[in-house]
Amino acid sequence: MPSHQHTASPPPLSTSTASLPARALDSPSAAAADERRPLLRTARSESLFRATASLKRKSAVVSDFISGRHHSSAAPAGGGGGGYWPEGERWEEEGGDEESVRGMARGMGTGYDGMVHNFHTIDWVHDAVKESFRRRKLRTRKRTEGVRGLIANLWDGSQGWILVTVIGLLTALIAFGIISTEMLLFDLKDGYCTRNARLPKRFCCKSVGPALGRRAVGGGGMKVWSQVMVEECRDWTTWGEVWSAWTGGGGEGEQGVVNYLAFILIAIIFSTTASTLTIYLTSSTSVYSSKDSPSMPHPGFSPDFPSLPIPTRAAVGSSTTYGTLGGGVENGSAEDGEGATGGKDEDEPSISRPRKTLYFAAGSGIPEIKTILSGFVIRGYLGSWTLATKSVGLALSVASGLSLGKEGPFVHIASCVGNISSRFFPKYDRNEAKRREIISAACAAGVAVSFGAPVGGTLFSLEEVSYFFPPRTMVRSFWCAMIAAMSLKILDPFGSGKIVLFAVTYDRDWHTFELVGFLFLGIFGGVYGALFCKANIWWTKHVRNGTFLKVHPIVEVALITLITVCVSFYNPWTKMGGTELVYELFSECHTGNSFGGLCIDVPEQVWGLVGSIFFALVMKALLTVVTFGIKLPAGIFIPTLAVGACAGRIAGLLIELLHARHPSLAIFEACRSSYEDGPLPFGQSCVLPGVWAMIGAAATLAGVTRTTVSLAVIMFELTGSLTYTVPVMLGVLTAKTVADAIEPRSIYDLVIEIADLPYLDAKLEYIHASTPGDILDARAPIISLDSPNTIDSLRAKLASLYSDGTGCGFPIVAQEEGGGLRMYGYLASKELEHGLAQATRLGGVKGETPCTFRTASAVRMGVSTEQSRAQTPSGYDLSWLVDSAPIAVSLRSPMELCHEMFGKLGVRYLVVQDEKGLYRGVIEKVRYLKYLGWLEKTRSK
């Protein structure tokens, strides 16, 4: 693992805890729909959203009834807690009890299982405490309520299994729809089936089939391969034939031109439509969630906001032992890919960067899912609008013939299914950490329907995307992946009984001398993977975001599509779909059978075939560099597999040619000894080029994504055999080692960096020369027990926090007699917002009503809570929302301790205290990530 060392001073950090300040939030009167675009709301969509919201409410009512709670939309969605109304009456949530209130007061967790702010991080520790407290109440009911308590516990334990089963089924159904639609639309570029226009070519011409009856004959070069691909199918009509029938004439040349132009036009229509849907339906500025809707006036939205007395901070820097850490950030957009911070003068106020525009349905989605599973919140990214748009857009983008795949987007789609399904189970809907366990299981289902590899999908979720993967999540992920794979096999989208098109089998073992060739394929995969990562990021920074294409993404999509279809039309390997190409390259040649012209009889045909495949390799590599990152659904798996398979097939053919020319060489002794019924025909006589293609594909994908164990298992499941375990492992490990030496980060890590997503990679190691006192935010907004706090004053503080985009909560402090501040709790902004909303919604509380924190006051005065109630004025008590035991570190604590707490404990913030235990400031997770970003930059210098 790489280590990073620096000796410079800490970075000029902005006091903003996120490089993405809070956006204008929704109206409190907004409907309860989770994702919606008001401009697209029609009467039909309104009724659909209302029906969905009603179903969710009924599901929550059933779950709450079984669990012994009474569902109330007005009450906080938590497991108990208490507050005090202005008249001094004790308020309890329905279903709460005395133990709940005492537990929350002891700091077991906040009393509101509310949502985290958009573009902020969750607190894994708090969610774990809430889940533990909820389960303890269930066990108590099991002992005290007899049969009903037993039923409640059984229902609670079965929810996870029911949920992952539903996710597996729905993922398979959506994958079946996408695959079927994509096959039909892909063939539509060539023509249509006269027998049934809804049939793709493989089903319309079943007597011929997509991979049978084609043999390379004649001389070499491109002329041979244009002749090879002609198929006889009377039920299939090309657009050239339609043109000839319409005009009443036209020869083969005219039909060829019409076929070429129709191919280009339809491909551009498909790709631009997918890009248009992605940009206009899933932009982060137009998709939002009711979970991100405060009941607070917010700048840019509520007309009441300017009238609020908003306190402002005199300076936006943070005083530390190194001076003011006031660094602002440069203005930029989502596509900039620049660093998260930029230096500023100490007396210059920081300027928060405007929120980046993200297109939720674009790309593969795996980098963003990694970030979400690490605790980052992106409202709408896994929502219903994104699911619908990505599903439709994926079918169109793959059908256009661009150099992209659907396997990565399947992971995103499955995650959307998991997120949406979890909303109907309050156990997961009300706990962000538990929800992420379900999303991890959904990722496994996405890989399972992509490759037909449920075991590989489970390992991929563990190795690549998940941040927290307890044993129960692994078992449920395995179950979810199995259900998805089994369901897709029953649906049989390819009509072959296989889950994926390129599943192959091999009936020959490998020879020892082939390990040398597999080693070189691993080196090729590593070099290609590292260079691809560098080239794609360079293209993104300097071309995609450095030219007019930055503001015209649809034009970029159209231009890349035009180039792709123009250069690929006359080469069979570039014209066919990515999965079909991988299948052709993986396939083994048998005597008397041929696969797409790849099986040849005589050595003289090798160079023509090698030239054609090499052309496909170069084109695929170059086109994938410029395609990955455009604004439409696009995966990286299949194009990368295709490049590696081309390289491996070429290498295998050259070994076969060498054996044909020099069969008496010592290295081919193993080939001679394996003859049973005499020498085999060329292409099968010594090595299997299909096996070499499979090893090359695995090595190349490992070089790009840096996955190892899961990728090897996926390959084993694809081939249905463990015969090639050692060759696959050798190629994958060699590729990863070589790629890490050239470019330490995978393509997913680079995308996370260029999108400026706050992802803390716990696998990296850093060498620090700073302390928490150097990077803390000393000017974070606070709530003082010495000052009168009212509903209006707290609402103004909250509005100021949203306006500045600084922090996600308020330390509750009081002045000490000897000077300094002592901290008595921490009130998260979302919890405060919820408490103020309760006061407004339930009535009886005016703006000038005092707000108290009796638990904190009791600790300060050294008395009990009941005594504190008598000594403090009556008012609206917010103690049930306060974290009474925030995690704290010393000014001089080692930064390694902070790193472990953020990375392994998953805390959202750390309170910094001095040697006397006095409050000095706060370090929030996103602020710490900025510091690590600065650490990376100083290392690179």
Stockholm file with secondary structure:
# STOCKHOLM 1.0

chainA/1-941         MPSHQHTASPPPLSTSTASLPARALDSPSAAAADERRPLLRTARSESLFRATASLKRKSAVVSDFISGRHHSSAAPAGGGGGGYWPEGERWEEEGGDEESVRGMARGMGTGYDGMVHNFHTIDWVHDAVKESFRRRKLRTRKRTEGVRGLIANLWDGSQGWILVTVIGLLTALIAFGIISTEMLLFDLKDGYCTRNARLPKRFCCKSVGPALGRRAVGGGGMKVWSQVMVEECRDWTTWGEVWSAWTGGGGEGEQGVVNYLAFILIAIIFSTTASTLTIYLTSSTSVYSSKDSPSMPHPGFSPDFPSLPIPTRAAVGSSTTYGTLGGGVENGSAEDGEGATGGKDEDEPSISRPRKTLYFAAGSGIPEIKTILSGFVIRGYLGSWTLATKSVGLALSVASGLSLGKEGPFVHIASCVGNISSRFFPKYDRNEAKRREIISAACAAGVAVSFGAPVGGTLFSLEEVSYFFPPRTMVRSFWCAMIAAMSLKILDPFGSGKIVLFAVTYDRDWHTFELVGFLFLGIFGGVYGALFCKANIWWTKHVRNGTFLKVHPIVEVALITLITVCVSFYNPWTKMGGTELVYELFSECHTGNSFGGLCIDVPEQVWGLVGSIFFALVMKALLTVVTFGIKLPAGIFIPTLAVGACAGRIAGLLIELLHARHPSLAIFEACRSSYEDGPLPFGQSCVLPGVWAMIGAAATLAGVTRTTVSLAVIMFELTGSLTYTVPVMLGVLTAKTVADAIEPRSIYDLVIEIADLPYLDAKLEYIHASTPGDILDARAPIISLDSPNTIDSLRAKLASLYSDGTGCGFPIVAQEEGGGLRMYGYLASKELEHGLAQATRLGGVKGETPCTFRTASAVRMGVSTEQSRAQTPSGYDLSWLVDSAPIAVSLRSPMELCHEMFGKLGVRYLVVQDEKGLYRGVIEKVRYLKYLGWLEKTRSK
#=GR chainA/1-941 SS CCCCCCCSCCCCCCSCSCSSCCCCCCCTTCCSCSSBCGGGCCHHHHHHHHHHHHHHHHHHHHHHHHHTCCCCSSSCSSSCCEEECTTSCEEECTTCCHHHHHHHHTTSCCSCCCCCCTTSBCCHHHHHHHHHHHHHHHHHHHHHSTHHHHHHHHHHHHHHHHHHHHHHHHHHHHHHHHHHHHHHHHHHTTEEESSCTTSCHHHHTTTTCTTSSCCCCSSSSHHHHHHHTCCCCTTEEEHHHHHHHHHTCCCHHHHHHHHHHHHHHHHHHHHHHHHHHHHHHSBTTTCBCGGGCCSSCCTTTCTTGGGSCCCCCSCCSCEETTEECCCCCCCCCTTTCCCSCCCCCTTSCCCCCCCCCCBTTSBCSHHHHHHHHTTBCCTTTTSHHHHHHHHHHHHHHHHTTCSCBSHHHHHHHHHHHHHHHHTTCHHHHTCHHHHHHHHHHHHHHHHHHHHSCHHHHHHHIIIIICSCCCHHHHHHHHHHHHHHHHHHHHHCTTSSSCSSTTCCCCCSCCCTTHHHHHHHHHHHHHHHHHHHHHHHHHHIIIIITTSGGGTCHHHHHHHHHHHHHHHHTTCHHHHSCHHHHHHHHHCCCCTTCCSTTCCCSSGGGHHHHHHHHHHHHHHHHHHHHHHTTSSSBCBSHHHHHHHHHHHHHHHHHHHHHHHHHCTTSGGGHHHHHTCSSSCCCTTTSSCCHHHHHHHHHHHHHHHHHCCCHHHHHHHHHHHTCSTTHHHHHHHHHHHHHHHHHHCSSCHHHHHHHHTTCCCCCTTCCCCCCCCHHHHCBTTCCCEETTSCCBHHHHHHHHHHHHHHTCCSEEEEEEECTTSSEEEEEEEEHHHHHHHHHHHHHHCCCCTTCBEECHHHHHHHHTCCHHHHHHHSCCSEECGGGCBSSCCEEETTCCHHHHHHIIIIICCSEEEEECTTSCEEEEEEHHHHHHHHHHHHHHHHC
#=GC SS_cons         CCCCCCCSCCCCCCSCSCSSCCCCCCCTTCCSCSSBCGGGCCHHHHHHHHHHHHHHHHHHHHHHHHHTCCCCSSSCSSSCCEEECTTSCEEECTTCCHHHHHHHHTTSCCSCCCCCCTTSBCCHHHHHHHHHHHHHHHHHHHHHSTHHHHHHHHHHHHHHHHHHHHHHHHHHHHHHHHHHHHHHHHHHTTEEESSCTTSCHHHHTTTTCTTSSCCCCSSSSHHHHHHHTCCCCTTEEEHHHHHHHHHTCCCHHHHHHHHHHHHHHHHHHHHHHHHHHHHHHSBTTTCBCGGGCCSSCCTTTCTTGGGSCCCCCSCCSCEETTEECCCCCCCCCTTTCCCSCCCCCTTSCCCCCCCCCCBTTSBCSHHHHHHHHTTBCCTTTTSHHHHHHHHHHHHHHHHTTCSCBSHHHHHHHHHHHHHHHHTTCHHHHTCHHHHHHHHHHHHHHHHHHHHSCHHHHHHHIIIIICSCCCHHHHHHHHHHHHHHHHHHHHHCTTSSSCSSTTCCCCCSCCCTTHHHHHHHHHHHHHHHHHHHHHHHHHHIIIIITTSGGGTCHHHHHHHHHHHHHHHHTTCHHHHSCHHHHHHHHHCCCCTTCCSTTCCCSSGGGHHHHHHHHHHHHHHHHHHHHHHTTSSSBCBSHHHHHHHHHHHHHHHHHHHHHHHHHCTTSGGGHHHHHTCSSSCCCTTTSSCCHHHHHHHHHHHHHHHHHCCCHHHHHHHHHHHTCSTTHHHHHHHHHHHHHHHHHHCSSCHHHHHHHHTTCCCCCTTCCCCCCCCHHHHCBTTCCCEETTSCCBHHHHHHHHHHHHHHTCCSEEEEEEECTTSSEEEEEEEEHHHHHHHHHHHHHHCCCCTTCBEECHHHHHHHHTCCHHHHHHHSCCSEECGGGCBSSCCEEETTCCHHHHHHIIIIICCSEEEEECTTSCEEEEEEHHHHHHHHHHHHHHHHC
//
